């Protein structure tokens, strides 16, 4: 995809598809997505989720950049 169509695609994604205030100062949309991701991890990969939980590993610092890209 060329530069200008890529820009307009990103613009449409942010302005029209993502929930309002997804990229606001509070990053509420990203935080919700992180919670959904962790719920899916617990559902689909419960053993891995339990290891994270038992070792008090915080996933937010690792997965936050995934949702900001």
N, CA, C and O atoms as CSV, one atom per row, in Angstrom:
chain,resi,resn,atom,element,x,y,z
A,1,UNK,N,N,0.855,-1.168,0.000
A,1,UNK,CA,C,0.000,0.000,0.000
A,1,UNK,C,C,0.899,1.228,0.000
A,1,UNK,O,O,1.868,1.301,0.755
A,2,UNK,N,N,0.569,2.181,-0.846
A,2,UNK,CA,C,1.338,3.421,-0.901
A,2,UNK,C,C,1.075,4.277,0.332
A,2,UNK,O,O,0.168,4.013,1.122
A,3,UNK,N,N,1.905,5.318,0.468
A,3,UNK,CA,C,1.878,6.136,1.680
A,3,UNK,C,C,0.530,6.827,1.912
A,3,UNK,O,O,-0.004,6.760,3.019
A,4,UNK,N,N,-0.019,7.475,0.915
A,4,UNK,CA,C,-1.272,8.215,1.135
A,4,UNK,C,C,-2.450,7.296,1.440
A,4,UNK,O,O,-3.195,7.586,2.377
A,5,UNK,N,N,-2.665,6.195,0.699
A,5,UNK,CA,C,-3.752,5.288,1.088
A,5,UNK,C,C,-3.543,4.686,2.481
A,5,UNK,O,O,-4.511,4.453,3.205
A,6,UNK,N,N,-2.286,4.435,2.857
A,6,UNK,CA,C,-2.016,3.909,4.198
A,6,UNK,C,C,-2.409,4.936,5.253
A,6,UNK,O,O,-2.977,4.581,6.286
A,7,UNK,N,N,-2.109,6.210,4.998
A,7,UNK,CA,C,-2.493,7.258,5.935
A,7,UNK,C,C,-4.002,7.321,6.102
A,7,UNK,O,O,-4.502,7.393,7.225
A,8,UNK,N,N,-4.733,7.293,4.987
A,8,UNK,CA,C,-6.191,7.407,5.069
A,8,UNK,C,C,-6.819,6.164,5.687
A,8,UNK,O,O,-7.861,6.256,6.336
A,9,UNK,N,N,-6.206,5.025,5.496
A,9,UNK,CA,C,-6.686,3.803,6.145
A,9,UNK,C,C,-6.509,3.903,7.661
A,9,UNK,O,O,-7.417,3.575,8.424
A,10,UNK,N,N,-5.334,4.358,8.086
A,10,UNK,CA,C,-5.085,4.551,9.517
A,10,UNK,C,C,-6.038,5.593,10.092
A,10,UNK,O,O,-6.577,5.412,11.184
A,11,UNK,N,N,-6.242,6.671,9.366
A,11,UNK,CA,C,-7.157,7.715,9.814
A,11,UNK,C,C,-8.574,7.170,10.000
A,11,UNK,O,O,-9.222,7.456,11.006
A,12,UNK,N,N,-9.052,6.390,9.034
A,12,UNK,CA,C,-10.392,5.801,9.146
A,12,UNK,C,C,-10.464,4.829,10.319
A,12,UNK,O,O,-11.468,4.776,11.029
A,13,UNK,N,N,-9.414,4.074,10.513
A,13,UNK,CA,C,-9.387,3.126,11.634
A,13,UNK,C,C,-9.521,3.857,12.962
A,13,UNK,O,O,-10.338,3.482,13.803
A,14,UNK,N,N,-8.722,4.899,13.151
A,14,UNK,CA,C,-8.721,5.622,14.419
A,14,UNK,C,C,-10.008,6.423,14.608
A,14,UNK,O,O,-10.572,6.437,15.702
A,15,UNK,N,N,-10.476,7.091,13.551
A,15,UNK,CA,C,-11.619,7.993,13.693
A,15,UNK,C,C,-12.973,7.297,13.597
A,15,UNK,O,O,-13.939,7.730,14.226
A,16,UNK,N,N,-13.050,6.220,12.813
A,16,UNK,CA,C,-14.361,5.632,12.520
A,16,UNK,C,C,-14.582,4.240,13.089
A,16,UNK,O,O,-15.722,3.870,13.372
A,17,UNK,N,N,-13.525,3.460,13.264
A,17,UNK,CA,C,-13.699,2.057,13.644
A,17,UNK,C,C,-13.450,1.827,15.129
A,17,UNK,O,O,-14.246,1.164,15.794
A,18,UNK,N,N,-12.358,2.367,15.652
A,18,UNK,CA,C,-12.050,2.185,17.071
A,18,UNK,C,C,-13.045,2.963,17.920
A,18,UNK,O,O,-13.591,3.971,17.472
A,19,UNK,N,N,-13.281,2.504,19.133
A,19,UNK,CA,C,-14.194,3.235,20.023
A,19,UNK,C,C,-13.687,4.658,20.279
A,19,UNK,O,O,-12.490,4.921,20.172
A,20,UNK,N,N,-14.603,5.574,20.617
A,20,UNK,CA,C,-14.171,6.949,20.932
A,20,UNK,C,C,-13.188,6.937,22.105
A,20,UNK,O,O,-13.298,6.118,23.017
A,21,UNK,N,N,-12.249,7.841,22.063
A,21,UNK,CA,C,-11.244,8.026,23.133
A,21,UNK,C,C,-10.326,6.823,23.303
A,21,UNK,O,O,-9.748,6.631,24.373
A,22,UNK,N,N,-10.186,6.013,22.260
A,22,UNK,CA,C,-9.293,4.858,22.357
A,22,UNK,C,C,-7.865,5.325,22.647
A,22,UNK,O,O,-7.171,4.738,23.477
A,23,UNK,N,N,-7.437,6.373,21.966
A,23,UNK,CA,C,-6.089,6.908,22.163
A,23,UNK,C,C,-6.103,8.186,23.001
A,23,UNK,O,O,-5.284,9.077,22.778
A,24,UNK,N,N,-7.016,8.283,23.952
A,24,UNK,CA,C,-7.071,9.453,24.825
A,24,UNK,C,C,-5.930,9.389,25.840
A,24,UNK,O,O,-5.182,8.412,25.895
A,25,UNK,N,N,-5.815,10.432,26.629
A,25,UNK,CA,C,-4.734,10.495,27.631
A,25,UNK,C,C,-4.826,9.353,28.643
A,25,UNK,O,O,-3.803,8.897,29.154
A,26,UNK,N,N,-6.038,8.888,28.935
A,26,UNK,CA,C,-6.190,7.805,29.914
A,26,UNK,C,C,-5.924,6.425,29.305
A,26,UNK,O,O,-5.766,5.444,30.032
A,27,UNK,N,N,-5.875,6.351,27.979
A,27,UNK,CA,C,-5.684,5.076,27.260
A,27,UNK,C,C,-6.721,4.033,27.673
A,27,UNK,O,O,-6.419,2.842,27.751
A,28,UNK,N,N,-7.933,4.489,27.933
A,28,UNK,CA,C,-8.990,3.601,28.397
A,28,UNK,C,C,-9.230,2.449,27.433
A,28,UNK,O,O,-9.372,1.304,27.862
A,29,UNK,N,N,-9.277,2.737,26.137
A,29,UNK,CA,C,-9.508,1.679,25.158
A,29,UNK,C,C,-8.428,0.612,25.192
A,29,UNK,O,O,-8.722,-0.582,25.143
A,30,UNK,N,N,-7.176,1.048,25.275
A,30,UNK,CA,C,-6.071,0.101,25.355
A,30,UNK,C,C,-6.098,-0.720,26.626
A,30,UNK,O,O,-5.776,-1.908,26.613
A,31,UNK,N,N,-6.483,-0.089,27.729
A,31,UNK,CA,C,-6.561,-0.822,28.998
A,31,UNK,C,C,-7.675,-1.864,28.957
A,31,UNK,O,O,-7.523,-2.961,29.494
A,32,UNK,N,N,-8.782,-1.524,28.327
A,32,UNK,CA,C,-9.863,-2.502,28.185
A,32,UNK,C,C,-9.401,-3.666,27.313
A,32,UNK,O,O,-9.658,-4.827,27.632
A,33,UNK,N,N,-8.719,-3.353,26.212
A,33,UNK,CA,C,-8.210,-4.421,25.349
A,33,UNK,C,C,-7.233,-5.329,26.088
A,33,UNK,O,O,-7.212,-6.537,25.851
A,34,UNK,N,N,-6.434,-4.768,26.969
A,34,UNK,CA,C,-5.501,-5.580,27.744
A,34,UNK,C,C,-6.253,-6.536,28.672
A,34,UNK,O,O,-5.855,-7.690,28.831
A,35,UNK,N,N,-7.326,-6.060,29.275
A,35,UNK,CA,C,-8.129,-6.931,30.137
A,35,UNK,C,C,-8.797,-8.039,29.332
A,35,UNK,O,O,-8.875,-9.182,29.782
A,36,UNK,N,N,-9.276,-7.698,28.149
A,36,UNK,CA,C,-9.879,-8.715,27.277
A,36,UNK,C,C,-8.824,-9.739,26.876
A,36,UNK,O,O,-9.091,-10.940,26.863
A,37,UNK,N,N,-7.622,-9.258,26.550
A,37,UNK,CA,C,-6.533,-10.172,26.189
A,37,UNK,C,C,-6.230,-11.128,27.339
A,37,UNK,O,O,-6.069,-12.329,27.120
A,38,UNK,N,N,-6.154,-10.609,28.555
A,38,UNK,CA,C,-5.856,-11.459,29.702
A,38,UNK,C,C,-6.983,-12.463,29.952
A,38,UNK,O,O,-6.722,-13.599,30.348
A,39,UNK,N,N,-8.218,-12.057,29.727
A,39,UNK,CA,C,-9.351,-12.998,29.863
A,39,UNK,C,C,-9.249,-14.105,28.819
A,39,UNK,O,O,-9.497,-15.273,29.118
A,40,UNK,N,N,-8.888,-13.737,27.605
A,40,UNK,CA,C,-8.723,-14.745,26.547
A,40,UNK,C,C,-7.560,-15.675,26.862
A,40,UNK,O,O,-7.633,-16.878,26.608
A,41,UNK,N,N,-6.490,-15.119,27.415
A,41,UNK,CA,C,-5.345,-15.947,27.807
A,41,UNK,C,C,-5.765,-16.958,28.872
A,41,UNK,O,O,-5.403,-18.131,28.791
A,42,UNK,N,N,-6.521,-16.510,29.859
A,42,UNK,CA,C,-7.000,-17.409,30.918
A,42,UNK,C,C,-7.927,-18.477,30.356
A,42,UNK,O,O,-7.930,-19.613,30.830
A,43,UNK,N,N,-8.706,-18.121,29.357
A,43,UNK,CA,C,-9.662,-19.053,28.763
A,43,UNK,C,C,-8.976,-20.063,27.851
A,43,UNK,O,O,-9.240,-21.262,27.939
A,44,UNK,N,N,-8.086,-19.575,26.963
A,44,UNK,CA,C,-7.479,-20.448,25.959
A,44,UNK,C,C,-6.185,-21.120,26.416
A,44,UNK,O,O,-5.871,-22.226,25.976
A,45,UNK,N,N,-5.438,-20.458,27.293
A,45,UNK,CA,C,-4.157,-20.993,27.773
A,45,UNK,C,C,-4.098,-20.906,29.299
A,45,UNK,O,O,-3.277,-20.172,29.850
A,46,UNK,N,N,-4.968,-21.654,29.976
A,46,UNK,CA,C,-5.082,-21.507,31.437
A,46,UNK,C,C,-3.807,-21.849,32.200
A,46,UNK,O,O,-3.539,-21.250,33.242
A,47,UNK,N,N,-3.024,-22.789,31.709
A,47,UNK,CA,C,-1.793,-23.138,32.431
A,47,UNK,C,C,-0.791,-21.991,32.394
A,47,UNK,O,O,-0.149,-21.689,33.401
A,48,UNK,N,N,-0.659,-21.362,31.249
A,48,UNK,CA,C,0.246,-20.214,31.141
A,48,UNK,C,C,-0.265,-19.059,31.990
A,48,UNK,O,O,0.512,-18.386,32.669
A,49,UNK,N,N,-1.567,-18.833,31.950
A,49,UNK,CA,C,-2.156,-17.765,32.765
A,49,UNK,C,C,-1.901,-18.008,34.248
A,49,UNK,O,O,-1.588,-17.072,34.984
A,50,UNK,N,N,-2.032,-19.238,34.687
A,50,UNK,CA,C,-1.789,-19.566,36.096
A,50,UNK,C,C,-0.339,-19.313,36.494
A,50,UNK,O,O,-0.076,-18.855,37.606
A,51,UNK,N,N,0.598,-19.603,35.606
A,51,UNK,CA,C,2.008,-19.323,35.906
A,51,UNK,C,C,2.200,-17.825,36.122
A,51,UNK,O,O,2.849,-17.409,37.081
A,52,UNK,N,N,1.634,-17.020,35.228
A,52,UNK,CA,C,1.725,-15.567,35.402
A,52,UNK,C,C,1.090,-15.129,36.723
A,52,UNK,O,O,1.657,-14.312,37.449
A,53,UNK,N,N,-0.069,-15.667,37.025
A,53,UNK,CA,C,-0.779,-15.297,38.245
A,53,UNK,C,C,-0.018,-15.730,39.494
A,53,UNK,O,O,0.111,-14.956,40.442
A,54,UNK,N,N,0.481,-16.953,39.498
A,54,UNK,CA,C,1.190,-17.481,40.670
A,54,UNK,C,C,2.522,-16.780,40.930
A,54,UNK,O,O,2.999,-16.746,42.064
A,55,UNK,N,N,3.112,-16.231,39.893
A,55,UNK,CA,C,4.387,-15.521,40.058
A,55,UNK,C,C,4.197,-14.007,40.136
A,55,UNK,O,O,5.167,-13.249,40.116
A,56,UNK,N,N,2.933,-13.572,40.225
A,56,UNK,CA,C,2.601,-12.141,40.298
A,56,UNK,C,C,3.222,-11.341,39.154
A,56,UNK,O,O,3.667,-10.210,39.344
A,57,UNK,N,N,3.244,-11.943,37.971
A,57,UNK,CA,C,3.779,-11.280,36.788
A,57,UNK,C,C,2.722,-10.366,36.196
A,57,UNK,O,O,1.612,-10.802,35.890
A,58,UNK,N,N,3.067,-9.106,36.036
A,58,UNK,CA,C,2.157,-8.152,35.424
A,58,UNK,C,C,2.336,-8.197,33.908
A,58,UNK,O,O,3.438,-7.990,33.398
A,59,UNK,N,N,1.260,-8.466,33.204
A,59,UNK,CA,C,1.336,-8.531,31.750
A,59,UNK,C,C,1.211,-7.156,31.090
A,59,UNK,O,O,1.646,-6.981,29.952
A,60,UNK,N,N,0.633,-6.195,31.775
A,60,UNK,CA,C,0.376,-4.889,31.174
A,60,UNK,C,C,1.622,-4.238,30.573
A,60,UNK,O,O,1.544,-3.725,29.457
A,61,UNK,N,N,2.776,-4.234,31.265
A,61,UNK,CA,C,3.948,-3.599,30.650
A,61,UNK,C,C,4.409,-4.295,29.370
A,61,UNK,O,O,5.030,-3.673,28.508
A,62,UNK,N,N,4.108,-5.566,29.252
A,62,UNK,CA,C,4.522,-6.320,28.072
A,62,UNK,C,C,3.542,-6.124,26.925
A,62,UNK,O,O,3.953,-5.913,25.784
A,63,UNK,N,N,2.248,-6.192,27.223
A,63,UNK,CA,C,1.263,-6.171,26.141
A,63,UNK,C,C,0.768,-4.770,25.779
A,63,UNK,O,O,0.156,-4.597,24.726
A,64,UNK,N,N,1.014,-3.773,26.618
A,64,UNK,CA,C,0.556,-2.418,26.314
A,64,UNK,C,C,1.072,-1.927,24.958
A,64,UNK,O,O,0.281,-1.387,24.183
A,65,UNK,N,N,2.348,-2.086,24.638
A,65,UNK,CA,C,2.818,-1.609,23.336
A,65,UNK,C,C,2.110,-2.302,22.151
A,65,UNK,O,O,1.986,-1.710,21.080
A,66,UNK,N,N,1.657,-3.523,22.335
A,66,UNK,CA,C,0.951,-4.219,21.255
A,66,UNK,C,C,-0.300,-3.463,20.851
A,66,UNK,O,O,-0.641,-3.402,19.670
A,67,UNK,N,N,-0.987,-2.886,21.835
A,67,UNK,CA,C,-2.253,-2.211,21.565
A,67,UNK,C,C,-2.076,-0.757,21.189
A,67,UNK,O,O,-3.040,-0.094,20.808
A,68,UNK,N,N,-0.867,-0.254,21.290
A,68,UNK,CA,C,-0.589,1.141,20.906
A,68,UNK,C,C,-0.053,1.254,19.490
A,68,UNK,O,O,0.019,2.353,18.939
A,69,UNK,N,N,0.321,0.140,18.904
A,69,UNK,CA,C,0.889,0.177,17.547
A,69,UNK,C,C,-0.161,0.454,16.508
A,69,UNK,O,O,0.149,0.518,15.318
